[in-house]
Amino acid sequence: MATANTLERIFSVDYKSKIQPIVSGCKLGKGLENLRGPRGVTIDNSTADIYIADHENNCVKVFDCNGKIMFKFGDEEGEGKINGPMGLAISRDIILITQRNDCILNYQVNGKFISRIGKLGRGDLEFDYPCGLTFDGSNSEVYICDCNNHRIQILSKELTYKTQFGQDNLYSPVDVKLTKEFIYILNQSNPCLHLYNYNLILHKSCFSGGSGLELMNPSFFYIDNSSNIVITDYYSCFIYIFDSQFDLIHKISMAYPSGITIDNRGRVIVVSAGGKRPPLNIF
């Protein structure tokens, strides 16, 4: 993971005036190299390839570490049809994709469809607008933001239902990240960040407008190994960096930032869903 120094170097006050990406790729559009309304982004750490949920083109596109398009995937019909992909998570040779069709799609990282998990509903293994998701450190569980059901569902590595939590405290969770101590969950409506322990008990909440958080419509976030938190805020057109105490360190302006991640080289990768800046940027 990237260090705190990496984040402070990239998003420092001095750097704001000359913030230019190392790589700036793609255009807005329908072509193979183009993105339309990208959402989630993740890295295959074994290859450094970048996977992007190309939301409006209904596919996942794969770029190399230099931002060059490699291939895209997503069945156009049948069980493997991708319709408005949102969040992405990779575990070894598989990638899980959430989408607006209220299910989870299981693909190989080479783009071969494996299975479809879940359906629309409010029961176990049913979803209503699933969004961000993540595997735990041992790849034995996957945590999924079930946004409109206001909960997190936890599945086994076999992608069967295990448990759920959060209905009393969550409201439209859009992204989830795990550290050794806590489960971090980002709410989009009434923006706030919740910390749960691994007994699934709420430990702390930091609401927008208090303790440094000032968010309008957060999309995704990332936590580095010093517990600094990087949040993309879609409608305010800012990327915010908070320290582990939720005090604001830096913020930079970017039109409609959405997915964000950091690769093993410490490079910040951001996708943007609009504006003049290209939709794929590596800092």
Secondary structure as UniProt FT lines:
FT   HELIX           4..10
FT   HELIX           13..16
FT   TURN            17..18
FT   STRAND          23..25
FT   TURN            32..33
FT   STRAND          38..44
FT   TURN            45..48
FT   STRAND          49..54
FT   TURN            55..58
FT   STRAND          59..63
FT   TURN            65..66
FT   STRAND          69..73
FT   TURN            79..80
FT   STRAND          85..91
FT   TURN            92..93
FT   STRAND          94..99
FT   TURN            100..102
FT   STRAND          103..108
FT   TURN            109..110
FT   STRAND          113..117
FT   STRAND          119..120
FT   TURN            124..125
FT   STRAND          126..127
FT   STRAND          130..135
FT   TURN            137..138
FT   STRAND          141..146
FT   HELIX           147..149
FT   STRAND          151..156
FT   TURN            157..158
FT   STRAND          161..165
FT   TURN            167..169
FT   STRAND          173..178
FT   STRAND          183..187
FT   TURN            188..191
FT   STRAND          192..196
FT   TURN            198..199
FT   STRAND          202..207
FT   TURN            208..209
FT   TURN            211..212
FT   STRAND          218..223
FT   TURN            225..226
FT   STRAND          229..233
FT   TURN            234..237
FT   STRAND          238..242
FT   TURN            244..245
FT   STRAND          248..253
FT   STRAND          257..262
FT   TURN            264..265
FT   STRAND          268..272
FT   STRAND          280..282
//
